[in-house]
Amino acid sequence: MEFHILVKDGLALISRIKHEISFIRACNYTQANLDILHTASFNLDSAADLLNYANELALNNNIAAGEKVLIASDAIKHVQSMLSRQFDAEIDCGEKPWFKAVTDNIGICA
């Protein structure tokens, strides 16, 4: 898989998770829960920034690009875990193939 496609798929995954966050937010939770959703959304924005930066690095053949994808992958997993714990929500946005692609292309278990 080409690196830019891997990044594009990661950004699409982030978009799907943010859509799920919007759905959860619409359920009128407490302010504390809304704060958690805001934090999750902020973390996903940061992961998206990392993926975009990784893509720029890859265009310049910088080996740090893979590291940025791994960090973004870890951030996405933490957001999913946080949402699962806090809201008893199983966030299944088809992420397993993307995490496998990260592992296959970066070479470290994502």
N, CA, C and O atoms as a printed pandas DataFrame, in Angstrom:
     atom_number atom_name residue_name chain_id  residue_number  x_coord  y_coord  z_coord
0              1         N          MET        A               1    0.852   -1.176    0.000
1              2        CA          MET        A               1    0.000    0.000    0.000
2              3         C          MET        A               1    0.895    1.235    0.000
3              4         O          MET        A               1    1.863    1.315    0.756
4              5         N          GLU        A               2    0.563    2.183   -0.845
5              6        CA          GLU        A               2    1.339    3.409   -0.897
6              7         C          GLU        A               2    1.091    4.235    0.362
7              8         O          GLU        A               2    0.008    4.208    0.946
8              9         N          PHE        A               3    2.114    4.956    0.752
9             10        CA          PHE        A               3    2.062    5.690    2.013
10            11         C          PHE        A               3    0.932    6.708    2.036
11            12         O          PHE        A               3    0.223    6.817    3.037
12            13         N          HIS        A               4    0.752    7.451    0.959
13            14        CA          HIS        A               4   -0.299    8.482    0.948
14            15         C          HIS        A               4   -1.690    7.863    1.043
15            16         O          HIS        A               4   -2.604    8.487    1.581
16            17         N          ILE        A               5   -1.862    6.653    0.533
17            18        CA          ILE        A               5   -3.148    5.963    0.673
18            19         C          ILE        A               5   -3.357    5.541    2.127
19            20         O          ILE        A               5   -4.468    5.625    2.650
20            21         N          LEU        A               6   -2.292    5.092    2.771
21            22        CA          LEU        A               6   -2.355    4.730    4.185
22            23         C          LEU        A               6   -2.780    5.941    5.012
23            24         O          LEU        A               6   -3.624    5.823    5.900
24            25         N          VAL        A               7   -2.204    7.091    4.725
25            26        CA          VAL        A               7   -2.554    8.320    5.441
26            27         C          VAL        A               7   -4.005    8.698    5.155
27            28         O          VAL        A               7   -4.746    9.052    6.072
28            29         N          LYS        A               8   -4.408    8.625    3.906
29            30        CA          LYS        A               8   -5.781    8.972    3.519
30            31         C          LYS        A               8   -6.781    8.067    4.242
31            32         O          LYS        A               8   -7.813    8.538    4.720
32            33         N          ASP        A               9   -6.479    6.780    4.321
33            34        CA          ASP        A               9   -7.366    5.849    5.024
34            35         C          ASP        A               9   -7.412    6.144    6.520
35            36         O          ASP        A               9   -8.463    6.003    7.146
36            37         N          GLY        A              10   -6.291    6.550    7.093
37            38        CA          GLY        A              10   -6.260    6.931    8.506
38            39         C          GLY        A              10   -7.106    8.163    8.765
39            40         O          GLY        A              10   -7.810    8.242    9.771
40            41         N          LEU        A              11   -7.037    9.124    7.857
41            42        CA          LEU        A              11   -7.862   10.325    7.999
42            43         C          LEU        A              11   -9.348    9.992    7.862
43            44         O          LEU        A              11  -10.186   10.588    8.539
44            45         N          ALA        A              12   -9.669    9.049    6.994
45            46        CA          ALA        A              12  -11.067    8.619    6.848
46            47         C          ALA        A              12  -11.548    7.924    8.122
47            48         O          ALA        A              12  -12.694    8.108    8.532
48            49         N          LEU        A              13  -10.686    7.133    8.745
49            50        CA          LEU        A              13  -11.026    6.476   10.004
50            51         C          LEU        A              13  -11.301    7.525   11.084
51            52         O          LEU        A              13  -12.272    7.409   11.832
52            53         N          ILE        A              14  -10.459    8.529   11.162
53            54        CA          ILE        A              14  -10.663    9.605   12.131
54            55         C          ILE        A              14  -12.005   10.276   11.897
55            56         O          ILE        A              14  -12.732   10.570   12.846
56            57         N          SER        A              15  -12.328   10.514   10.659
57            58        CA          SER        A              15  -13.608   11.137   10.326
58            59         C          SER        A              15  -14.787   10.286   10.792
59            60         O          SER        A              15  -15.768   10.812   11.316
60            61         N          ARG        A              16  -14.689    8.976   10.601
61            62        CA          ARG        A              16  -15.771    8.082   11.035
62            63         C          ARG        A              16  -15.910    8.075   12.559
63            64         O          ARG        A              16  -17.026    8.058   13.078
64            65         N          ILE        A              17  -14.799    8.087   13.267
65            66        CA          ILE        A              17  -14.854    8.103   14.732
66            67         C          ILE        A              17  -15.440    9.431   15.215
67            68         O          ILE        A              17  -16.232    9.456   16.158
68            69         N          LYS        A              18  -15.052   10.530   14.570
69            70        CA          LYS        A              18  -15.613   11.830   14.960
70            71         C          LYS        A              18  -17.120   11.878   14.707
71            72         O          LYS        A              18  -17.857   12.536   15.441
72            73         N          HIS        A              19  -17.566   11.188   13.679
73            74        CA          HIS        A              19  -19.005   11.097   13.424
74            75         C          HIS        A              19  -19.691   10.353   14.578
75            76         O          HIS        A              19  -20.766   10.751   15.026
76            77         N          GLU        A              20  -19.067    9.284   15.050
77            78        CA          GLU        A              20  -19.608    8.543   16.192
78            79         C          GLU        A              20  -19.630    9.426   17.442
79            80         O          GLU        A              20  -20.574    9.362   18.230
80            81         N          ILE        A              21  -18.609   10.238   17.624
81            82        CA          ILE        A              21  -18.568   11.160   18.761
82            83         C          ILE        A              21  -19.736   12.135   18.675
83            84         O          ILE        A              21  -20.376   12.425   19.686
84            85         N          SER        A              22  -20.014   12.636   17.496
85            86        CA          SER        A              22  -21.153   13.550   17.317
86            87         C          SER        A              22  -22.461   12.866   17.687
87            88         O          SER        A              22  -23.344   13.477   18.289
88            89         N          PHE        A              23  -22.577   11.599   17.323
89            90        CA          PHE        A              23  -23.775   10.840   17.667
90            91         C          PHE        A              23  -23.898   10.685   19.185
91            92         O          PHE        A              23  -24.979   10.876   19.742
92            93         N          ILE        A              24  -22.803   10.343   19.847
93            94        CA          ILE        A              24  -22.817   10.184   21.306
94            95         C          ILE        A              24  -23.141   11.520   21.969
95            96         O          ILE        A              24  -23.924   11.579   22.917
96            97         N          ARG        A              25  -22.534   12.586   21.463
97            98        CA          ARG        A              25  -22.757   13.922   22.032
98            99         C          ARG        A              25  -24.244   14.301   21.978
99           100         O          ARG        A              25  -24.741   14.990   22.868
100          101         N          ALA        A              26  -24.933   13.863   20.960
101          102        CA          ALA        A              26  -26.351   14.193   20.783
102          103         C          ALA        A              26  -27.246   13.515   21.812
103          104         O          ALA        A              26  -28.439   13.813   21.880
104          105         N          CYS        A              27  -26.699   12.619   22.603
105          106        CA          CYS        A              27  -27.498   11.875   23.586
106          107         C          CYS        A              27  -27.639   12.613   24.914
107          108         O          CYS        A              27  -28.100   12.026   25.894
108          109         N          ASN        A              28  -27.253   13.878   24.966
109          110        CA          ASN        A              28  -27.448   14.732   26.139
110          111         C          ASN        A              28  -26.805   14.174   27.411
111          112         O          ASN        A              28  -27.486   13.936   28.409
112          113         N          TYR        A              29  -25.528   13.976   27.362
113          114        CA          TYR        A              29  -24.797   13.514   28.540
114          115         C          TYR        A              29  -24.482   14.693   29.460
115          116         O          TYR        A              29  -24.768   15.845   29.132
116          117         N          THR        A              30  -23.893   14.389   30.610
117          118        CA          THR        A              30  -23.507   15.416   31.580
118          119         C          THR        A              30  -22.334   16.238   31.037
119          120         O          THR        A              30  -21.720   15.877   30.033
120          121         N          GLN        A              31  -22.038   17.336   31.712
121          122        CA          GLN        A              31  -20.924   18.185   31.289
122          123         C          GLN        A              31  -19.606   17.416   31.342
123          124         O          GLN        A              31  -18.753   17.592   30.472
124          125         N          ALA        A              32  -19.431   16.573   32.348
125          126        CA          ALA        A              32  -18.204   15.783   32.438
126          127         C          ALA        A              32  -18.057   14.877   31.219
127          128         O          ALA        A              32  -16.966   14.739   30.665
128          129         N          ASN        A              33  -19.153   14.266   30.810
129          130        CA          ASN        A              33  -19.101   13.411   29.622
130          131         C          ASN        A              33  -18.821   14.221   28.366
131          132         O          ASN        A              33  -18.083   13.780   27.485
132          133         N          LEU        A              34  -19.411   15.404   28.290
133          134        CA          LEU        A              34  -19.154   16.264   27.136
134          135         C          LEU        A              34  -17.692   16.693   27.092
135          136         O          LEU        A              34  -17.115   16.833   26.014
136          137         N          ASP        A              35  -17.094   16.900   28.265
137          138        CA          ASP        A              35  -15.676   17.237   28.322
138          139         C          ASP        A              35  -14.815   16.091   27.785
139          140         O          ASP        A              35  -13.830   16.322   27.084
140          141         N          ILE        A              36  -15.189   14.875   28.115
141          142        CA          ILE        A              36  -14.458   13.702   27.613
142          143         C          ILE        A              36  -14.589   13.624   26.093
143          144         O          ILE        A              36  -13.615   13.337   25.397
144          145         N          LEU        A              37  -15.782   13.879   25.585
145          146        CA          LEU        A              37  -15.981   13.854   24.131
146          147         C          LEU        A              37  -15.166   14.951   23.448
147          148         O          LEU        A              37  -14.628   14.749   22.359
148          149         N          HIS        A              38  -15.081   16.117   24.098
149          150        CA          HIS        A              38  -14.277   17.201   23.552
150          151         C          HIS        A              38  -12.796   16.796   23.513
151          152         O          HIS        A              38  -12.097   17.042   22.530
152          153         N          THR        A              39  -12.344   16.181   24.587
153          154        CA          THR        A              39  -10.951   15.720   24.640
154          155         C          THR        A              39  -10.690   14.683   23.557
155          156         O          THR        A              39   -9.659   14.729   22.886
156          157         N          ALA        A              40  -11.617   13.749   23.384
157          158        CA          ALA        A              40  -11.463   12.726   22.351
158          159         C          ALA        A              40  -11.387   13.370   20.971
159          160         O          ALA        A              40  -10.554   12.992   20.148
160          161         N          SER        A              41  -12.243   14.326   20.727
161          162        CA          SER        A              41  -12.252   15.019   19.441
162          163         C          SER        A              41  -10.949   15.782   19.219
163          164         O          SER        A              41  -10.391   15.767   18.122
164          165         N          PHE        A              42  -10.468   16.450   20.268
165          166        CA          PHE        A              42   -9.199   17.172   20.188
166          167         C          PHE        A              42   -8.047   16.216   19.881
167          168         O          PHE        A              42   -7.187   16.520   19.055
168          169         N          ASN        A              43   -8.035   15.059   20.550
169          170        CA          ASN        A              43   -6.981   14.069   20.313
170          171         C          ASN        A              43   -7.029   13.548   18.879
171          172         O          ASN        A              43   -5.989   13.311   18.265
172          173         N          LEU        A              44   -8.236   13.370   18.349
173          174        CA          LEU        A              44   -8.363   12.924   16.965
174          175         C          LEU        A              44   -7.875   14.006   15.995
175          176         O          LEU        A              44   -7.269   13.694   14.969
176          177         N          ASP        A              45   -8.137   15.261   16.315
177          178        CA          ASP        A              45   -7.620   16.355   15.481
178          179         C          ASP        A              45   -6.092   16.333   15.473
179          180         O          ASP        A              45   -5.466   16.547   14.435
180          181         N          SER        A              46   -5.506   16.073   16.627
181          182        CA          SER        A              46   -4.043   15.994   16.719
182          183         C          SER        A              46   -3.510   14.813   15.906
183          184         O          SER        A              46   -2.483   14.923   15.237
184          185         N          ALA        A              47   -4.217   13.685   15.970
185          186        CA          ALA        A              47   -3.813   12.507   15.180
186          187         C          ALA        A              47   -3.906   12.826   13.686
187          188         O          ALA        A              47   -3.043   12.415   12.911
188          189         N          ALA        A              48   -4.937   13.546   13.285
189          190        CA          ALA        A              48   -5.076   13.933   11.876
190          191         C          ALA        A              48   -3.923   14.845   11.460
191          192         O          ALA        A              48   -3.377   14.708   10.365
192          193         N          ASP        A              49   -3.561   15.776   12.341
193          194        CA          ASP        A              49   -2.421   16.652   12.047
194          195         C          ASP        A              49   -1.137   15.842   11.872
195          196         O          ASP        A              49   -0.337   16.114   10.977
196          197         N          LEU        A              50   -0.952   14.845   12.737
197          198        CA          LEU        A              50    0.230   13.980   12.632
198          199         C          LEU        A              50    0.239   13.212   11.313
199          200         O          LEU        A              50    1.285   13.083   10.676
200          201         N          LEU        A              51   -0.914   12.706   10.902
201          202        CA          LEU        A              51   -0.981   11.971    9.637
202          203         C          LEU        A              51   -0.666   12.885    8.456
203          204         O          LEU        A              51    0.057   12.495    7.539
204          205         N          ASN        A              52   -1.203   14.085    8.483
205          206        CA          ASN        A              52   -0.903   15.033    7.403
206          207         C          ASN        A              52    0.588   15.382    7.386
207          208         O          ASN        A              52    1.196   15.484    6.320
208          209         N          TYR        A              53    1.166   15.563    8.567
209          210        CA          TYR        A              53    2.595   15.861    8.666
210          211         C          TYR        A              53    3.421   14.671    8.169
211          212         O          TYR        A              53    4.428   14.852    7.484
212          213         N          ALA        A              54    2.994   13.468    8.513
213          214        CA          ALA        A              54    3.688   12.257    8.058
214          215         C          ALA        A              54    3.689   12.195    6.534
215          216         O          ALA        A              54    4.686   11.821    5.916
216          217         N          ASN        A              55    2.578   12.561    5.949
217          218        CA          ASN        A              55    2.498   12.545    4.490
218          219         C          ASN        A              55    3.483   13.541    3.880
219          220         O          ASN        A              55    4.131   13.238    2.878
220          221         N          GLU        A              56    3.598   14.721    4.477
221          222        CA          GLU        A              56    4.572   15.715    3.999
222          223         C          GLU        A              56    5.997   15.189    4.146
223          224         O          GLU        A              56    6.825   15.355    3.250
224          225         N          LEU        A              57    6.276   14.553    5.283
225          226        CA          LEU        A              57    7.610   13.994    5.492
226          227         C          LEU        A              57    7.916   12.896    4.474
227          228         O          LEU        A              57    9.033   12.799    3.965
228          229         N          ALA        A              58    6.914   12.078    4.189
229          230        CA          ALA        A              58    7.117   10.980    3.241
230          231         C          ALA        A              58    7.426   11.513    1.840
231          232         O          ALA        A              58    8.206   10.908    1.104
232          233         N          LEU        A              59    6.823   12.632    1.474
233          234        CA          LEU        A              59    7.096   13.222    0.158
234          235         C          LEU        A              59    8.559   13.631    0.033
235          236         O          LEU        A              59    9.107   13.680   -1.068
236          237         N          ASN        A              60    9.188   13.927    1.174
237          238        CA          ASN        A              60   10.608   14.294    1.191
238          239         C          ASN        A              60   11.499   13.118    1.580
239          240         O          ASN        A              60   12.673   13.301    1.902
240          241         N          ASN        A              61   10.937   11.916    1.549
241          242        CA          ASN        A              61   11.670   10.687    1.892
242          243         C          ASN        A              61   12.279   10.730    3.281
243          244         O          ASN        A              61   13.366   10.195    3.501
244          245         N          ASN        A              62   11.591   11.357    4.214
245          246        CA          ASN        A              62   12.062   11.448    5.587
246          247         C          ASN        A              62   11.595   10.200    6.341
247          248         O          ASN        A              62   10.412    9.863    6.330
248          249         N          ILE        A              63   12.534    9.526    6.989
249          250        CA          ILE        A              63   12.200    8.271    7.664
250          251         C          ILE        A              63   11.325    8.479    8.903
251          252         O          ILE        A              63   10.771    7.512    9.427
252          253         N          ALA        A              64   11.192    9.706    9.376
253          254        CA          ALA        A              64   10.351    9.987   10.545
254          255         C          ALA        A              64    8.865    9.870   10.217
255          256         O          ALA        A              64    8.039    9.859   11.129
256          257         N          ALA        A              65    8.510    9.785    8.948
257          258        CA          ALA        A              65    7.099    9.712    8.546
258          259         C          ALA        A              65    6.407    8.512    9.185
259          260         O          ALA        A              65    5.288    8.635    9.684
260          261         N          GLY        A              66    7.048    7.378    9.173
261          262        CA          GLY        A              66    6.464    6.168    9.758
262          263         C          GLY        A              66    6.218    6.324   11.248
263          264         O          GLY        A              66    5.199    5.865   11.764
264          265         N          GLU        A              67    7.138    6.965   11.935
265          266        CA          GLU        A              67    6.990    7.198   13.376
266          267         C          GLU        A              67    5.741    8.035   13.662
267          268         O          GLU        A              67    5.014    7.773   14.621
268          269         N          LYS        A              68    5.501    9.043   12.823
269          270        CA          LYS        A              68    4.325    9.900   13.021
270          271         C          LYS        A              68    3.034    9.114   12.824
271          272         O          LYS        A              68    2.055    9.345   13.533
272          273         N          VAL        A              69    3.024    8.193   11.871
273          274        CA          VAL        A              69    1.842    7.356   11.656
274          275         C          VAL        A              69    1.616    6.448   12.864
275          276         O          VAL        A              69    0.478    6.239   13.285
276          277         N          LEU        A              70    2.690    5.917   13.414
277          278        CA          LEU        A              70    2.547    5.053   14.595
278          279         C          LEU        A              70    2.004    5.832   15.787
279          280         O          LEU        A              70    1.167    5.320   16.530
280          281         N          ILE        A              71    2.466    7.051   15.975
281          282        CA          ILE        A              71    1.963    7.876   17.072
282          283         C          ILE        A              71    0.481    8.170   16.867
283          284         O          ILE        A              71   -0.307    8.096   17.811
284          285         N          ALA        A              72    0.101    8.503   15.633
285          286        CA          ALA        A              72   -1.313    8.772   15.325
286          287         C          ALA        A              72   -2.150    7.517   15.549
287          288         O          ALA        A              72   -3.258    7.593   16.080
288          289         N          SER        A              73   -1.631    6.376   15.149
289          290        CA          SER        A              73   -2.333    5.103   15.334
290          291         C          SER        A              73   -2.586    4.842   16.817
291          292         O          SER        A              73   -3.679    4.437   17.213
292          293         N          ASP        A              74   -1.566    5.080   17.621
293          294        CA          ASP        A              74   -1.702    4.889   19.067
294          295         C          ASP        A              74   -2.732    5.856   19.652
295          296         O          ASP        A              74   -3.517    5.473   20.519
296          297         N          ALA        A              75   -2.732    7.095   19.187
297          298        CA          ALA        A              75   -3.703    8.083   19.680
298          299         C          ALA        A              75   -5.135    7.655   19.331
299          300         O          ALA        A              75   -6.047    7.795   20.146
300          301         N          ILE        A              76   -5.320    7.143   18.133
301          302        CA          ILE        A              76   -6.656    6.685   17.719
302          303         C          ILE        A              76   -7.105    5.534   18.608
303          304         O          ILE        A              76   -8.254    5.497   19.048
304          305         N          LYS        A              77   -6.207    4.599   18.871
305          306        CA          LYS        A              77   -6.556    3.472   19.750
306          307         C          LYS        A              77   -6.936    3.960   21.146
307          308         O          LYS        A              77   -7.887    3.452   21.740
308          309         N          HIS        A              78   -6.205    4.935   21.670
309          310        CA          HIS        A              78   -6.514    5.458   23.007
310          311         C          HIS        A              78   -7.880    6.142   23.032
311          312         O          HIS        A              78   -8.623    6.004   24.004
312          313         N          VAL        A              79   -8.212    6.869   21.984
313          314        CA          VAL        A              79   -9.528    7.512   21.918
314          315         C          VAL        A              79  -10.619    6.448   21.894
315          316         O          VAL        A              79  -11.614    6.558   22.610
316          317         N          GLN        A              80  -10.433    5.425   21.075
317          318        CA          GLN        A              80  -11.433    4.361   21.013
318          319         C          GLN        A              80  -11.592    3.678   22.370
319          320         O          GLN        A              80  -12.710    3.376   22.788
320          321         N          SER        A              81  -10.490    3.437   23.049
321          322        CA          SER        A              81  -10.534    2.814   24.365
322          323         C          SER        A              81  -11.255    3.703   25.371
323          324         O          SER        A              81  -12.073    3.230   26.159
324          325         N          MET        A              82  -10.943    4.999   25.335
325          326        CA          MET        A              82  -11.574    5.948   26.251
326          327         C          MET        A              82  -13.086    5.990   26.014
327          328         O          MET        A              82  -13.866    5.979   26.967
328          329         N          LEU        A              83  -13.494    6.038   24.761
329          330        CA          LEU        A              83  -14.923    6.071   24.452
330          331         C          LEU        A              83  -15.607    4.776   24.882
331          332         O          LEU        A              83  -16.732    4.790   25.382
332          333         N          SER        A              84  -14.923    3.680   24.683
333          334        CA          SER        A              84  -15.484    2.391   25.066
334          335         C          SER        A              84  -15.683    2.298   26.574
335          336         O          SER        A              84  -16.722    1.828   27.037
336          337         N          ARG        A              85  -14.691    2.745   27.339
337          338        CA          ARG        A              85  -14.786    2.700   28.799
338          339         C          ARG        A              85  -15.838    3.661   29.328
339          340         O          ARG        A              85  -16.651    3.291   30.175
340          341         N          GLN        A              86  -15.826    4.879   28.837
341          342        CA          GLN        A              86  -16.681    5.913   29.394
342          343         C          GLN        A              86  -18.143    5.763   28.992
343          344         O          GLN        A              86  -19.042    6.020   29.792
344          345         N          PHE        A              87  -18.375    5.349   27.760
345          346        CA          PHE        A              87  -19.740    5.340   27.242
346          347         C          PHE        A              87  -20.247    3.941   26.929
347          348         O          PHE        A              87  -21.323    3.772   26.356
348          349         N          ASP        A              88  -19.463    2.946   27.309
349          350        CA          ASP        A              88  -19.835    1.565   27.035
350          351         C          ASP        A              88  -20.228    1.417   25.567
351          352         O          ASP        A              88  -21.188    0.728   25.222
352          353         N          ALA        A              89  -19.459    2.085   24.722
353          354        CA          ALA        A              89  -19.735    2.087   23.292
354          355         C          ALA        A              89  -18.629    1.340   22.564
355          356         O          ALA        A              89  -17.445    1.615   22.759
356          357         N          GLU        A              90  -19.015    0.418   21.747
357          358        CA          GLU        A              90  -18.050   -0.290   20.924
358          359         C          GLU        A              90  -17.943    0.475   19.611
359          360         O          GLU        A              90  -18.822    0.388   18.753
360          361         N          ILE        A              91  -16.875    1.208   19.470
361          362        CA          ILE        A              91  -16.672    2.032   18.282
362          363         C          ILE        A              91  -16.025    1.153   17.218
363          364         O          ILE        A              91  -14.821    0.897   17.253
364          365         N          ASP        A              92  -16.830    0.703   16.289
365          366        CA          ASP        A              92  -16.324   -0.134   15.203
366          367         C          ASP        A              92  -16.492    0.634   13.903
367          368         O          ASP        A              92  -17.576    0.677   13.321
368          369         N          CYS        A              93  -15.423    1.225   13.472
369          370        CA          CYS        A              93  -15.453    2.037   12.251
370          371         C          CYS        A              93  -14.615    1.388   11.157
371          372         O          CYS        A              93  -14.094    2.073   10.277
372          373         N          GLY        A              94  -14.489    0.086   11.213
373          374        CA          GLY        A              94  -13.709   -0.611   10.202
374          375         C          GLY        A              94  -12.221   -0.340   10.317
375          376         O          GLY        A              94  -11.504   -0.315    9.317
376          377         N          GLU        A              95  -11.758   -0.136   11.556
377          378        CA          GLU        A              95  -10.375    0.267   11.756
378          379         C          GLU        A              95   -9.386   -0.883   11.677
379          380         O          GLU        A              95   -8.205   -0.642   11.426
380          381         N          LYS        A              96   -9.811   -2.106   11.878
381          382        CA          LYS        A              96   -8.857   -3.221   11.930
382          383         C          LYS        A              96   -8.003   -3.343   10.667
383          384         O          LYS        A              96   -6.795   -3.556   10.776
384          385         N          PRO        A              97   -8.589   -3.214    9.473
385          386        CA          PRO        A              97   -7.723   -3.280    8.280
386          387         C          PRO        A              97   -6.702   -2.133    8.227
387          388         O          PRO        A              97   -5.589   -2.319    7.734
388          389         N          TRP        A              98   -7.076   -0.949    8.731
389          390        CA          TRP        A              98   -6.128    0.152    8.704
390          391         C          TRP        A              98   -4.968   -0.117    9.655
391          392         O          TRP        A              98   -3.811    0.100    9.295
392          393         N          PHE        A              99   -5.266   -0.590   10.869
393          394        CA          PHE        A              99   -4.190   -0.885   11.812
394          395         C          PHE        A              99   -3.281   -1.986   11.262
395          396         O          PHE        A              99   -2.068   -1.948   11.467
396          397         N          LYS        A             100   -3.860   -2.959   10.569
397          398        CA          LYS        A             100   -3.055   -4.020    9.943
398          399         C          LYS        A             100   -2.185   -3.431    8.839
399          400         O          LYS        A             100   -1.021   -3.807    8.703
400          401         N          ALA        A             101   -2.733   -2.515    8.056
401          402        CA          ALA        A             101   -1.957   -1.879    6.992
402          403         C          ALA        A             101   -0.809   -1.071    7.578
403          404         O          ALA        A             101    0.287   -1.051    7.018
404          405         N          VAL        A             102   -1.053   -0.407    8.700
405          406        CA          VAL        A             102    0.020    0.333    9.365
406          407         C          VAL        A             102    1.116   -0.639    9.784
407          408         O          VAL        A             102    2.300   -0.383    9.562
408          409         N          THR        A             103    0.721   -1.746   10.386
409          410        CA          THR        A             103    1.693   -2.749   10.808
410          411         C          THR        A             103    2.478   -3.290    9.616
411          412         O          THR        A             103    3.701   -3.415    9.676
412          413         N          ASP        A             104    1.770   -3.609    8.534
413          414        CA          ASP        A             104    2.422   -4.184    7.358
414          415         C          ASP        A             104    3.371   -3.189    6.685
415          416         O          ASP        A             104    4.436   -3.578    6.204
416          417         N          ASN        A             105    2.993   -1.921    6.650
417          418        CA          ASN        A             105    3.780   -0.933    5.924
418          419         C          ASN        A             105    4.855   -0.257    6.746
419          420         O          ASN        A             105    5.892    0.139    6.216
420          421         N          ILE        A             106    4.613   -0.126    8.035
421          422        CA          ILE        A             106    5.608    0.536    8.890
422          423         C          ILE        A             106    6.550   -0.496    9.493
423          424         O          ILE        A             106    7.714   -0.201    9.767
424          425         N          GLY        A             107    6.045   -1.701    9.697
425          426        CA          GLY        A             107    6.904   -2.771   10.171
426          427         C          GLY        A             107    6.953   -2.938   11.664
427          428         O          GLY        A             107    7.704   -3.772   12.169
428          429         N          ILE        A             108    6.169   -2.164   12.384
429          430        CA          ILE        A             108    6.093   -2.283   13.845
430          431         C          ILE        A             108    4.631   -2.531   14.181
431          432         O          ILE        A             108    3.738   -1.990   13.529
432          433         N          CYS        A             109    4.391   -3.337   15.184
433          434        CA          CYS        A             109    3.015   -3.671   15.546
434          435         C          CYS        A             109    2.253   -2.418   15.956
435          436         O          CYS        A             109    2.576   -1.786   16.962
436          437         N          ALA        A             110    1.248   -2.068   15.177
437          438        CA          ALA        A             110    0.436   -0.881   15.484
438          439         C          ALA        A             110   -0.740   -1.250   16.333
439          440         O          ALA        A             110   -1.538   -0.384   16.692
